[in-house]
Amino acid sequence: MNVNTEYKEIKVESYLPKDTSGRHGKVHIRPLPRQEPFLPTMFVACSKDLSYDFPVGTKFLIKGKITQRKDGTPFIYSNYKWDYVVLK
């Protein structure tokens, strides 16, 4: 079930969540604030390079959209093969 079929540029950052239950890896990606409807509380599915290859706290520009699995929580999807920009 797609919530939004249009891909948009989103600023995200890597971080260490307090709770990783149900998620893979210790470093996660979240949207930066003030980018509604992309909320900092949303999970971001994207290239693992962002989590593995850069220090925690690195900010990136990705292209993504909000999507949702049946009966699931909305999340942001960005294809793992797509380019991203490391922000300074």
C-alpha positions as CSV (number, residue, x, y, z in Angstrom):
1,M,0.0,0.0,0.0
2,N,1.7,3.2,-1.1
3,V,1.0,6.3,1.0
4,N,2.8,8.7,-1.4
5,T,4.0,7.6,-4.9
6,E,6.1,10.7,-5.5
7,Y,9.8,10.6,-4.6
8,K,11.2,13.8,-3.0
9,E,14.6,14.9,-1.7
10,I,14.9,14.4,2.0
11,K,17.6,15.4,4.5
12,V,18.4,12.6,6.8
13,E,21.0,11.7,9.5
14,S,22.5,8.6,11.0
15,Y,22.0,8.1,14.8
16,L,22.1,5.4,17.5
17,P,18.5,4.7,18.7
18,K,17.8,3.9,22.3
19,D,15.8,0.8,21.3
20,T,16.6,-1.4,18.3
21,S,14.0,-4.0,18.8
22,G,12.6,-5.2,15.5
23,R,15.3,-3.3,13.5
24,H,18.6,-4.5,12.1
25,G,21.9,-2.9,13.0
26,K,22.9,-0.5,15.7
27,V,23.1,2.7,13.5
28,H,19.9,3.9,12.0
29,I,18.8,6.7,9.6
30,R,16.1,9.3,10.3
31,P,14.8,12.4,8.6
32,L,15.9,15.8,10.0
33,P,13.2,18.0,11.6
34,R,10.9,20.4,9.7
35,Q,10.4,18.3,6.6
36,E,6.8,17.4,7.0
37,P,5.4,14.9,6.1
38,F,8.8,13.2,6.7
39,L,9.0,13.0,10.4
40,P,12.1,12.4,12.6
41,T,10.3,9.5,14.2
42,M,10.0,7.6,10.9
43,F,12.2,4.6,10.0
44,V,14.2,5.1,6.7
45,A,14.9,2.1,4.5
46,C,17.9,3.0,2.3
47,S,21.5,2.0,1.4
48,K,23.3,0.5,4.4
49,D,26.3,2.5,3.2
50,L,24.8,5.5,5.1
51,S,24.9,3.5,8.4
52,Y,28.2,1.5,7.9
53,D,30.5,3.8,5.9
54,F,30.2,7.2,7.7
55,P,30.4,8.4,11.4
56,V,27.2,8.5,13.4
57,G,25.7,12.0,13.0
58,T,26.5,12.3,9.3
59,K,23.8,14.1,7.4
60,F,22.8,13.1,3.8
61,L,20.4,14.1,1.0
62,I,18.5,11.2,-0.4
63,K,15.5,10.7,-2.6
64,G,12.6,8.9,-0.9
65,K,8.9,8.5,-0.5
66,I,6.6,7.4,2.3
67,T,5.2,3.9,1.9
68,Q,3.5,1.3,4.1
69,R,3.3,-2.4,4.2
70,K,-0.2,-3.8,4.7
71,D,-1.2,-3.2,8.3
72,G,2.2,-1.6,9.0
73,T,3.6,1.7,10.1
74,P,4.4,4.2,7.4
75,F,8.1,4.5,6.7
76,I,10.4,6.2,4.1
77,Y,11.8,4.1,1.3
78,S,14.9,5.0,-0.8
79,N,16.3,2.4,-3.2
80,Y,19.7,1.2,-1.9
81,K,21.2,1.5,-5.4
82,W,20.4,5.3,-5.7
83,D,23.1,8.0,-5.3
84,Y,23.1,10.1,-2.1
85,V,24.9,13.3,-1.1
86,V,26.9,13.7,2.1
87,L,26.0,17.1,3.6
88,K,28.5,19.3,5.4
